Amino acid sequence: METYTAMRQFADSWALLAMTLFFLGVVAFIFRPGAKKAADEAAAIPFNHDVIEIQNSERHVGGKPLRTFPHAARKED
């Protein structure tokens, strides 16, 4: 039996079954009962930098913060 033929038969049978089971497992994992909270938290990650609480001890005398995030760095900081 040629290598190509053996690999082709494997892909047509067991590999297809394995991929189908993997797909169904991913779908079941996504739609499980407790997944909504985790998905909502993950969806909010890009917006978490908008709310930054800075204590008064973390400010310069002029009121500017001592530290800023790299994406929010400005020349005047």
Buried (B, 14 or more C-beta within 10 A) or exposed (E): EEEEEEEEEEEEEEEEEEEEEEEEEEEEEEEEEEEEEEEEEEEEEEEEEEEEEEEEEEEEEEEEBEEEEEEEEEEEE
